[in-house]
Amino acid sequence: MKTLSCMLLLLTSIFAHAEDAAKGAFTQGDWTRLWTHFHPNAVEYPEPTITLKGEISSDMVLSNRQIYLLEGRVYVTNNATLTIEPGTIIRGDKLTKGTLIITQGAKIMAEGTETNPIVFTSNQIAGNRMPGDWGGIIVLGKAPISRIGGKAVFEGNFEQRHTIFGGNDKEDNSGILRYVRIEYPGEKITKTKELNGLSLAGVGSKTTLEYVQVSYSNDDAFEMYGGNLDASHLLSFKCGDDDFDFTMGFQGTLSYICAIRHPFISDFSGSRSVEINTYSKPETYSPDMPLTNVNIHHATFVTIEKSKMNQSAIREAVYLGDNATVNISKSIISDFNYGICLESKKGQEAILNKESAFHDNLVANALHLAVFEEEIEKGGKWMERVEYHNTVVQLSPETLFQDINNKKHYNLTTVQRETLEGSRFSNR
């Protein structure tokens, strides 16, 4: 337990030579304490007592005195509200790939507490859980998306009438997700398509999303398909694809977020901590809609275990695609081969023209700061220019892993050994 706290707190503001501003997701303390879990495969969850399946078309309360099984596609419809009490456990059925879908107009009110979080997890026994055991959670709202026609149908083997999202209501309210854990989601639908841990499609600004952990998702941890949403205190742990994925004209701010990656847990095409696009196919984009614009501050993106010879299945920490903008500040990127990838000339120009920004950040132990950096500015590295106020360093393990409370330093090898032997960072 102590090892994790030391590392998380350190990856915030302990770089003594970077005194200009505190950086990272944990500048206000370790907000992951008590409600998170970093070894969910060891937890002995009780057996389900009630099965949820089909449609929930009227208001329902899930009690923490029961254990629930999600069987197949479970749709909350007809503007109903699904309320989940603190401490409730909902287990996704592996055989039918249990999935919870909150349709347009419906709400999920999942308000756990720091000491009594709500848990969505696999129905497999301890030791047998794997990424993709069940589907995940999908929330569909009425906020704008950048598709032609303003609406879309969520892809996958779902009932189309229940999976429409998008609209004109920027302030749409799909409910609350607070102090929630989501473990082992990400059903594989096709060879190249999986579900995410938490999918937010056309979700509006009156929705509350904070203190949510997604662990061992087979695909992305969090993906936003358009919508207008601010969120905070989100944690992605050892997920298969991207930690935070934004597309379809998403507009919003994420603060105090963290992605903890392993170098060999990755999608076959390579994964990232942050991926930002406006569309997957240009012909689907409506030019009347805004481009994806993401603001991220106080984030920590870290690969926690060094691979031999710097081999890693993970790509760059941050990817900015064509026709999208981003502002990343007061954040830490540690131990990725590449810090940031600017896919196109437009992405590069957006940085230099300050339509996009990457400033007041710390990049530690990156083999390369950026892809295409020579094309952005001949003869120099834009990330290290004075006006961007970034700090770029190579740090020894003794400097990187230290306890800021007592100034004791920890050797990285010791951290890894304690990790593998059962600390909060232990393997699945």
PLY file of the C-alpha trace (Angstrom):
ply
format ascii 1.0
element vertex 428
property float x
property float y
property float z
element edge 427
property int vertex1
property int vertex2
end_header
0.00 0.00 0.00
2.75 2.40 0.95
4.69 1.75 -2.25
1.79 2.87 -4.43
1.16 6.00 -2.41
4.83 6.89 -2.62
4.81 6.53 -6.39
1.54 8.32 -7.03
2.41 11.22 -4.77
5.83 11.49 -6.28
4.47 11.65 -9.80
2.88 14.96 -8.89
5.13 17.71 -7.70
8.33 16.25 -6.33
10.67 17.39 -9.10
12.56 19.90 -7.02
14.04 21.68 -10.01
10.56 22.33 -11.47
9.44 24.81 -8.84
7.28 26.94 -11.10
4.07 24.93 -10.56
2.83 21.72 -9.01
2.08 19.15 -11.69
0.21 15.93 -12.12
-2.99 14.29 -10.97
-2.17 14.12 -7.26
-1.18 17.65 -6.32
-4.10 17.71 -3.87
-3.16 14.33 -2.34
-3.80 10.70 -3.18
-7.50 10.70 -4.13
-7.29 6.98 -5.05
-7.19 5.89 -1.40
-9.94 3.68 0.05
-12.25 3.33 -2.98
-9.91 1.92 -5.69
-8.46 -1.57 -6.07
-5.33 -2.55 -7.99
-5.59 -6.32 -7.68
-9.25 -7.04 -8.51
-8.59 -10.62 -9.57
-7.92 -11.52 -5.96
-11.24 -10.23 -4.62
-13.80 -12.84 -3.54
-17.05 -11.19 -4.63
-20.34 -12.72 -3.38
-22.49 -14.74 -5.77
-25.37 -12.90 -7.50
-28.79 -13.04 -5.90
-30.80 -11.13 -8.53
-30.53 -11.21 -12.33
-31.03 -8.09 -14.45
-31.92 -8.65 -18.09
-33.91 -7.12 -20.92
-35.40 -3.66 -20.38
-35.71 -1.58 -17.24
-38.54 0.73 -18.28
-39.52 2.23 -14.93
-37.54 3.65 -12.01
-35.54 1.01 -10.15
-33.26 1.00 -7.10
-30.42 -1.51 -6.79
-29.85 -2.28 -3.13
-26.47 -2.93 -1.56
-28.10 -5.81 0.30
-28.25 -7.77 -2.97
-25.67 -8.87 -5.56
-26.76 -8.34 -9.16
-25.96 -10.23 -12.36
-26.07 -8.37 -15.69
-27.29 -10.94 -18.21
-27.03 -9.95 -21.88
-27.92 -6.42 -22.99
-29.71 -4.57 -20.20
-31.36 -1.36 -21.41
-32.63 1.40 -19.13
-35.40 2.93 -21.27
-38.54 5.08 -21.22
-36.83 7.96 -19.34
-36.45 5.69 -16.31
-33.87 6.31 -13.57
-31.66 3.47 -12.34
-30.48 4.32 -8.82
-27.62 2.28 -7.35
-26.91 2.42 -3.62
-23.35 2.86 -2.28
-21.56 -0.46 -1.90
-23.67 -2.30 -4.48
-21.93 -5.01 -6.53
-23.05 -5.70 -10.11
-21.40 -8.61 -11.93
-21.36 -8.95 -15.71
-22.19 -12.40 -17.06
-19.39 -13.78 -19.25
-21.50 -16.18 -21.31
-24.00 -13.53 -22.45
-21.55 -10.60 -22.17
-23.66 -8.60 -19.76
-23.76 -4.91 -20.69
-25.58 -1.94 -19.15
-26.97 0.63 -21.60
-28.47 3.91 -20.37
-30.58 5.11 -23.31
-31.43 8.69 -24.30
-33.60 10.35 -21.68
-32.89 7.72 -19.02
-30.52 8.26 -16.08
-28.07 6.31 -13.98
-27.67 7.56 -10.41
-24.64 5.58 -9.22
-23.37 7.48 -6.21
-20.93 5.47 -4.17
-18.76 6.87 -1.40
-15.03 6.88 -0.76
-15.39 4.07 1.77
-18.28 2.30 0.05
-17.82 2.41 -3.75
-20.11 0.83 -6.32
-18.42 -2.05 -8.17
-19.12 -3.38 -11.66
-17.02 -6.48 -12.26
-16.78 -9.87 -13.94
-18.89 -12.81 -12.79
-15.87 -15.11 -13.04
-14.35 -16.46 -9.85
-11.27 -14.89 -8.30
-8.16 -15.72 -10.31
-10.11 -16.45 -13.52
-11.12 -12.91 -14.54
-9.89 -11.54 -17.84
-10.30 -8.35 -19.88
-13.46 -8.62 -21.99
-15.36 -10.90 -19.60
-18.42 -8.65 -19.94
-19.51 -5.67 -22.00
-19.18 -2.53 -19.91
-21.33 0.55 -19.37
-22.74 2.69 -22.20
-24.42 6.05 -21.55
-26.30 7.68 -24.44
-27.32 11.34 -24.31
-28.83 14.14 -26.36
-25.83 16.50 -26.56
-24.33 17.51 -29.94
-22.07 15.22 -31.96
-20.23 16.04 -35.18
-22.04 13.52 -37.37
-24.05 14.54 -40.41
-27.67 14.73 -39.27
-26.64 15.30 -35.65
-27.37 11.76 -34.47
-25.78 8.33 -34.67
-26.37 4.72 -33.59
-23.88 3.15 -31.21
-21.99 0.43 -33.06
-22.25 -3.18 -31.98
-24.79 -5.97 -31.75
-27.43 -3.84 -30.00
-31.07 -3.00 -30.58
-30.75 0.11 -32.76
-33.91 1.73 -31.40
-32.25 1.80 -27.99
-28.78 3.00 -29.02
-29.38 6.34 -30.74
-27.34 9.25 -29.39
-26.75 12.91 -30.19
-28.97 15.96 -30.45
-29.03 19.65 -29.58
-29.13 19.68 -25.78
-25.65 20.63 -24.56
-26.89 20.53 -20.96
-28.46 17.08 -21.18
-28.34 15.15 -17.91
-27.68 11.38 -17.98
-27.17 11.15 -14.22
-24.21 10.56 -11.90
-21.27 8.17 -11.76
-19.27 8.86 -8.60
-16.98 6.51 -6.65
-17.47 3.65 -9.10
-15.12 0.83 -10.13
-15.45 -0.96 -13.49
-13.34 -4.13 -13.78
-12.61 -6.53 -16.70
-15.05 -5.07 -19.28
-14.59 -4.82 -23.07
-16.49 -7.54 -24.91
-14.88 -8.44 -28.24
-17.63 -7.98 -30.86
-15.56 -8.44 -34.03
-11.91 -8.94 -34.85
-11.28 -5.20 -34.69
-14.14 -3.96 -32.47
-14.49 -4.24 -28.71
-16.63 -2.42 -26.19
-15.03 0.04 -23.78
-15.11 0.14 -20.02
-17.21 3.31 -19.97
-18.63 4.72 -23.22
-20.17 8.20 -23.08
-21.96 9.09 -26.31
-23.56 12.49 -26.75
-23.51 13.05 -22.99
-24.39 16.55 -21.79
-22.84 18.94 -19.29
-25.28 18.33 -16.43
-24.07 14.73 -16.17
-21.66 14.13 -13.27
-18.59 11.93 -13.78
-15.95 11.80 -11.08
-13.99 9.26 -9.03
-14.31 6.40 -11.50
-11.70 3.65 -11.98
-11.64 1.38 -15.05
-9.29 -1.61 -14.70
-8.25 -4.22 -17.27
-10.62 -3.13 -20.00
-10.14 -5.09 -23.21
-10.44 -1.85 -25.18
-10.49 1.82 -24.11
-11.07 2.68 -20.48
-13.03 5.89 -21.15
-14.29 6.94 -24.58
-16.28 10.10 -25.31
-18.26 10.22 -28.56
-19.13 13.89 -28.89
-21.08 15.60 -26.15
-20.27 18.41 -23.73
-18.88 17.12 -20.47
-16.44 18.10 -17.74
-15.10 15.26 -15.57
-12.49 14.77 -12.87
-10.64 12.17 -10.81
-10.71 9.39 -13.39
-8.27 6.46 -13.23
-7.40 3.97 -15.96
-5.41 0.94 -14.84
-3.66 -1.50 -17.21
-6.25 -1.28 -19.97
-5.83 -2.84 -23.39
-6.26 0.11 -25.74
-6.46 3.85 -25.10
-7.01 5.20 -21.60
-8.91 8.30 -22.72
-10.33 8.48 -26.25
-12.21 11.48 -27.68
-14.02 11.73 -31.01
-17.15 13.06 -32.80
-16.66 16.68 -31.75
-16.34 16.17 -27.98
-16.13 19.45 -26.02
-14.99 19.36 -22.43
-12.38 19.47 -19.69
-10.83 16.58 -17.79
-8.91 17.34 -14.62
-7.05 15.20 -12.10
-6.94 12.11 -14.27
-4.45 9.26 -14.24
-3.49 6.43 -16.60
-1.24 3.63 -15.33
0.03 1.39 -18.11
2.07 -1.77 -18.53
4.40 -1.88 -21.57
3.01 -5.19 -22.86
-0.71 -4.66 -22.26
-1.84 -3.08 -25.52
-4.16 -3.36 -28.49
-2.64 -5.11 -31.53
-2.36 -1.76 -33.34
-0.67 -0.03 -30.42
-2.29 1.98 -27.65
-2.05 5.44 -26.14
-2.99 7.21 -22.95
-4.85 9.93 -24.88
-6.23 9.75 -28.42
-8.09 12.72 -29.92
-9.93 12.78 -33.26
-12.95 14.57 -34.70
-14.06 11.70 -36.94
-13.05 8.24 -38.06
-14.27 8.85 -41.62
-14.25 12.36 -43.16
-17.46 11.67 -45.09
-19.40 11.29 -41.82
-18.36 14.70 -40.44
-20.73 17.65 -40.48
-18.78 20.86 -41.21
-21.43 22.79 -39.29
-20.34 21.15 -36.05
-17.31 22.07 -33.92
-14.09 20.09 -34.03
-13.18 17.93 -31.07
-11.64 20.20 -28.43
-10.26 18.67 -25.23
-8.80 20.48 -22.25
-6.72 18.36 -19.87
-4.99 19.66 -16.77
-3.40 17.97 -13.77
-3.01 14.57 -15.43
-0.49 11.79 -14.81
0.25 9.29 -17.58
2.83 6.69 -16.60
4.18 3.32 -17.73
4.97 1.71 -14.41
7.40 -1.00 -15.45
10.41 -0.50 -17.71
10.78 -3.05 -20.50
14.15 -4.37 -21.51
15.81 -2.51 -24.40
12.92 -0.01 -24.29
10.63 -2.37 -26.16
6.98 -1.55 -25.63
3.68 -2.28 -27.34
2.45 1.17 -26.29
2.73 4.02 -28.76
3.01 7.69 -27.83
1.39 9.03 -24.66
-0.75 11.63 -26.49
-2.06 11.45 -30.06
-3.65 14.46 -31.77
-5.36 13.55 -35.03
-6.34 15.74 -37.93
-8.97 18.42 -37.34
-8.91 18.32 -33.54
-7.44 20.54 -30.85
-6.13 19.94 -27.35
-4.82 21.92 -24.40
-2.71 19.89 -21.95
-1.19 21.63 -18.96
0.25 21.00 -15.48
0.59 17.30 -16.27
3.20 14.55 -16.13
4.13 12.06 -18.85
6.58 9.44 -17.65
8.34 6.52 -19.38
6.77 6.46 -22.84
8.79 6.00 -26.00
7.14 9.10 -27.48
5.59 11.99 -25.61
3.18 13.32 -28.24
2.24 12.52 -31.84
0.85 15.22 -34.12
-0.62 13.22 -36.96
-0.86 15.93 -39.61
0.50 19.29 -40.65
-2.71 20.81 -39.34
-2.02 19.31 -35.94
1.51 20.64 -36.01
0.37 24.08 -37.10
-2.28 24.11 -34.36
0.47 23.76 -31.75
2.61 26.52 -33.24
-0.41 28.79 -33.79
-1.58 28.07 -30.22
-4.95 26.70 -31.35
-3.69 23.65 -29.49
-1.31 23.89 -26.56
1.08 21.72 -24.57
2.50 23.80 -21.76
3.62 23.73 -18.12
4.08 19.96 -18.28
6.80 17.58 -17.21
7.99 14.87 -19.60
10.26 12.33 -17.93
12.27 9.47 -19.43
10.87 9.70 -22.96
13.06 8.33 -25.74
11.57 10.90 -28.10
9.60 13.99 -27.18
7.42 14.10 -30.27
6.73 12.55 -33.63
7.32 14.96 -36.55
9.08 17.47 -34.30
11.64 18.26 -37.02
8.81 19.08 -39.41
7.28 21.47 -36.90
10.38 23.51 -36.37
13.62 22.93 -38.23
16.62 22.86 -35.97
14.77 22.83 -32.65
12.40 20.97 -30.39
9.19 22.94 -29.93
8.31 21.22 -26.68
11.41 22.62 -25.01
10.96 26.20 -26.19
10.93 28.64 -23.29
7.46 29.99 -23.99
5.89 26.57 -23.48
7.24 26.26 -19.93
7.69 22.49 -20.18
10.29 20.55 -18.22
11.97 17.67 -20.03
14.18 15.41 -17.92
15.78 12.01 -17.68
15.54 10.88 -14.08
17.11 8.01 -12.23
14.80 5.58 -10.42
16.05 6.93 -7.09
14.87 10.40 -8.06
11.65 9.34 -9.73
10.39 7.06 -6.97
10.58 8.77 -3.62
8.33 9.41 -0.68
7.71 13.15 -0.46
6.55 12.85 3.14
9.80 11.58 4.61
12.16 12.16 1.64
13.09 8.49 1.61
14.09 7.24 -1.82
13.03 3.93 -3.30
14.94 1.91 -5.88
12.83 1.08 -8.94
13.75 -2.59 -8.70
12.38 -2.69 -5.17
9.19 -0.99 -6.31
8.72 -3.53 -9.07
9.40 -6.47 -6.76
6.94 -5.25 -4.14
4.47 -4.60 -6.94
4.64 -8.15 -8.22
4.46 -9.60 -4.72
1.08 -8.15 -3.85
1.06 -4.39 -3.38
-1.79 -2.31 -4.79
0.02 -2.26 -8.15
0.17 -6.05 -8.44
-0.50 -7.84 -11.69
-3.88 -9.25 -12.55
0 1
1 2
2 3
3 4
4 5
5 6
6 7
7 8
8 9
9 10
10 11
11 12
12 13
13 14
14 15
15 16
16 17
17 18
18 19
19 20
20 21
21 22
22 23
23 24
24 25
25 26
26 27
27 28
28 29
29 30
30 31
31 32
32 33
33 34
34 35
35 36
36 37
37 38
38 39
39 40
40 41
41 42
42 43
43 44
44 45
45 46
46 47
47 48
48 49
49 50
50 51
51 52
52 53
53 54
54 55
55 56
56 57
57 58
58 59
59 60
60 61
61 62
62 63
63 64
64 65
65 66
66 67
67 68
68 69
69 70
70 71
71 72
72 73
73 74
74 75
75 76
76 77
77 78
78 79
79 80
80 81
81 82
82 83
83 84
84 85
85 86
86 87
87 88
88 89
89 90
90 91
91 92
92 93
93 94
94 95
95 96
96 97
97 98
98 99
99 100
100 101
101 102
102 103
103 104
104 105
105 106
106 107
107 108
108 109
109 110
110 111
111 112
112 113
113 114
114 115
115 116
116 117
117 118
118 119
119 120
120 121
121 122
122 123
123 124
124 125
125 126
126 127
127 128
128 129
129 130
130 131
131 132
132 133
133 134
134 135
135 136
136 137
137 138
138 139
139 140
140 141
141 142
142 143
143 144
144 145
145 146
146 147
147 148
148 149
149 150
150 151
151 152
152 153
153 154
154 155
155 156
156 157
157 158
158 159
159 160
160 161
161 162
162 163
163 164
164 165
165 166
166 167
167 168
168 169
169 170
170 171
171 172
172 173
173 174
174 175
175 176
176 177
177 178
178 179
179 180
180 181
181 182
182 183
183 184
184 185
185 186
186 187
187 188
188 189
189 190
190 191
191 192
192 193
193 194
194 195
195 196
196 197
197 198
198 199
199 200
200 201
201 202
202 203
203 204
204 205
205 206
206 207
207 208
208 209
209 210
210 211
211 212
212 213
213 214
214 215
215 216
216 217
217 218
218 219
219 220
220 221
221 222
222 223
223 224
224 225
225 226
226 227
227 228
228 229
229 230
230 231
231 232
232 233
233 234
234 235
235 236
236 237
237 238
238 239
239 240
240 241
241 242
242 243
243 244
244 245
245 246
246 247
247 248
248 249
249 250
250 251
251 252
252 253
253 254
254 255
255 256
256 257
257 258
258 259
259 260
260 261
261 262
262 263
263 264
264 265
265 266
266 267
267 268
268 269
269 270
270 271
271 272
272 273
273 274
274 275
275 276
276 277
277 278
278 279
279 280
280 281
281 282
282 283
283 284
284 285
285 286
286 287
287 288
288 289
289 290
290 291
291 292
292 293
293 294
294 295
295 296
296 297
297 298
298 299
299 300
300 301
301 302
302 303
303 304
304 305
305 306
306 307
307 308
308 309
309 310
310 311
311 312
312 313
313 314
314 315
315 316
316 317
317 318
318 319
319 320
320 321
321 322
322 323
323 324
324 325
325 326
326 327
327 328
328 329
329 330
330 331
331 332
332 333
333 334
334 335
335 336
336 337
337 338
338 339
339 340
340 341
341 342
342 343
343 344
344 345
345 346
346 347
347 348
348 349
349 350
350 351
351 352
352 353
353 354
354 355
355 356
356 357
357 358
358 359
359 360
360 361
361 362
362 363
363 364
364 365
365 366
366 367
367 368
368 369
369 370
370 371
371 372
372 373
373 374
374 375
375 376
376 377
377 378
378 379
379 380
380 381
381 382
382 383
383 384
384 385
385 386
386 387
387 388
388 389
389 390
390 391
391 392
392 393
393 394
394 395
395 396
396 397
397 398
398 399
399 400
400 401
401 402
402 403
403 404
404 405
405 406
406 407
407 408
408 409
409 410
410 411
411 412
412 413
413 414
414 415
415 416
416 417
417 418
418 419
419 420
420 421
421 422
422 423
423 424
424 425
425 426
426 427
